[in-house]
Amino acid sequence: MKPGHGPGQNDRDWDGSWQRQDAQRLIRQQAALPVRRLREALAAVLPPPGFRALELGAGGSAWLPFLAGRGAWAAGLDLSVPGLLLSRELLAASGAEAHLVRGDVLKAPFGDGFFDVVFSAGLVEHFADSRDVLRQALRLLRPGGLCITSVPNKLGLPGLLDSWLNPATFAGHVRYTPASLAEQHSLVGFEVLSARYVGSFSLGARAPERGFLRLPYRICRKALTAVVWGSLDLLKCYPESRSFSPAVLVVARRPVEVGTG
């Protein structure tokens, strides 16, 4: 997905991570409140059907079926073969079609200005300098095209728990606020349209791989999550904040160049 460039993970790490994932479990996760809220945020900004969309870091992607379902000609780029095979399973399960391409996100094998939308989720925070990825997105977008970037919120409760339960994984993330991620987009030449937290509540952190905390944490996480998400859905109230929201989302546009109309 992002091997070889991030501060904490390499090719084998990502391959092993995808090999441990289960397609059916990833499909079930799409019903989770944080994912639903992110889908709603994306749906609100995507162009009308017929647009070209690329997901950078598309290993194990549940977003390619979503983009295809919104009427996109969709492509996904990733360096991990197991990640791409998992994406193929997810596409087949959804009945959607997308083009899967193996390649480095910093050397995307597509022409300049080919896409209307470049999307990434959980990608740029694995790079010491997110601008390396964002420059590629800028190159790949047509003038007026959208760069939509989502990263996990590692500065609130989700990040605090992750730093405690999974310190090695936590160390592989650069931490962003909406303002700081928006600034990275601006620095490479994007016009930022919006920057916000998305999702109302998530504990974020996975249970540790081993140790006495593993089972208690899993039980508490499941119970607390069910109560909070159920209450939010009942009230139809979805507050978003640095403390509890699981994700940061930036929507930016490649400026329309002079003379292009």
Stockholm file with secondary structure:
# STOCKHOLM 1.0

chainA/1-261         MKPGHGPGQNDRDWDGSWQRQDAQRLIRQQAALPVRRLREALAAVLPPPGFRALELGAGGSAWLPFLAGRGAWAAGLDLSVPGLLLSRELLAASGAEAHLVRGDVLKAPFGDGFFDVVFSAGLVEHFADSRDVLRQALRLLRPGGLCITSVPNKLGLPGLLDSWLNPATFAGHVRYTPASLAEQHSLVGFEVLSARYVGSFSLGARAPERGFLRLPYRICRKALTAVVWGSLDLLKCYPESRSFSPAVLVVARRPVEVGTG
#=GR chainA/1-261 SS CCTTTSSSCCHHHHHHHHHTCCHHHHHHHTTSHHHHHHHHHHHTTSCSTTCEEEEESCTTCSHHHHHHHTTCEEEEEESCHHHHHHHHHHHHHHTCCCEEEECCGGGCCSCTTCEEEEEEESCGGGSSSTHHHHHHHHHHEEEEEEEEEEEECCSSHHHHHHHHHCHHHHHTCCCCCHHHHHHHHHHHTCEEEEEEEECSCCCCCCCCSSSTTHHHHHHHHHHHHHHHHHHHHHHTCCCCCTTTCSEEEEEEECCCCTTCC
#=GC SS_cons         CCTTTSSSCCHHHHHHHHHTCCHHHHHHHTTSHHHHHHHHHHHTTSCSTTCEEEEESCTTCSHHHHHHHTTCEEEEEESCHHHHHHHHHHHHHHTCCCEEEECCGGGCCSCTTCEEEEEEESCGGGSSSTHHHHHHHHHHEEEEEEEEEEEECCSSHHHHHHHHHCHHHHHTCCCCCHHHHHHHHHHHTCEEEEEEEECSCCCCCCCCSSSTTHHHHHHHHHHHHHHHHHHHHHHTCCCCCTTTCSEEEEEEECCCCTTCC
//
